[in-house]
Amino acid sequence: MKKSNRYTSEFREHAIRLVTTQQHEYPSLWAALVSISDKLGCTPETLRVWVKKSQAQPSKPSFNTQSTEERLAAFFAQAELDRKQK
């Protein structure tokens, strides 16, 4: 039987990133998993499996050389250019 891919890879990556960056704010990993999974709408066990798998895989080099700050700046710069003049 084939497992359904209910969540996109982008969603899983975002969820894993949330756990790894916010885990220190919780008393335990499980507490972080419970809280974050509740906000995302998945189960804590599903999120735990994703995090465990991501830690077991060697990190892939990122081909996106643009930082988040650069992307945000570009987004707002484009929005400013697209704004109608008064």
C-alpha positions in Angstrom: 0.0 0.0 0.0 1.4 3.4 -1.0 1.6 6.1 1.7 -0.1 9.3 0.9 1.9 12.5 0.7 -0.4 14.7 2.6 2.2 17.3 3.3 4.4 19.0 0.7 8.2 18.8 1.0 8.2 22.6 1.6 5.8 22.2 4.5 7.9 19.4 6.0 11.1 21.5 5.7 9.3 24.5 7.3 8.1 22.3 10.2 11.6 20.9 10.7 13.1 24.3 10.6 10.6 25.5 13.3 11.5 22.7 15.6 15.3 23.1 15.2 15.2 26.9 15.7 12.6 27.0 18.5 13.4 23.8 20.5 15.5 25.8 23.0 12.3 27.7 24.0 10.7 24.5 25.4 11.6 22.3 28.3 12.1 19.2 26.1 12.1 18.2 22.4 8.7 16.5 22.9 7.2 19.7 24.3 8.4 21.5 21.3 7.0 18.9 19.0 3.6 18.9 20.7 3.3 22.7 20.6 4.6 23.2 17.0 2.6 20.3 15.6 -0.5 21.7 17.1 0.0 25.0 15.4 0.8 23.3 12.1 -2.0 20.8 12.1 0.0 17.6 12.1 0.7 15.1 14.9 3.7 15.3 17.2 4.8 11.8 16.2 4.8 12.8 12.5 6.9 15.8 13.2 9.2 13.8 15.4 9.8 11.3 12.5 10.5 14.2 10.1 13.0 15.8 12.4 14.7 12.4 13.1 15.0 11.7 9.4 16.4 15.2 8.7 19.1 14.7 11.3 20.1 11.4 9.9 20.6 12.8 6.4 23.7 14.7 5.5 22.9 18.3 4.9 22.5 19.3 1.3 24.3 22.3 0.0 21.9 25.1 -0.7 21.9 26.4 -4.2 19.9 29.4 -3.2 22.6 31.9 -2.5 20.2 34.7 -1.6 19.6 35.2 2.1 16.1 35.6 3.6 16.9 39.3 4.2 17.9 39.8 0.6 14.7 38.1 -0.7 12.6 40.3 1.7 14.4 43.4 0.6 13.9 42.5 -3.1 10.2 41.8 -2.4 9.6 45.2 -0.8 11.6 47.0 -3.4 9.5 45.5 -6.1 6.3 46.3 -4.2 7.5 49.9 -3.9 8.2 50.1 -7.7 4.8 48.6 -8.4 3.0 51.1 -6.2 0.9 53.7 -8.1 2.1 57.2 -8.0 -0.2 59.8 -6.5 
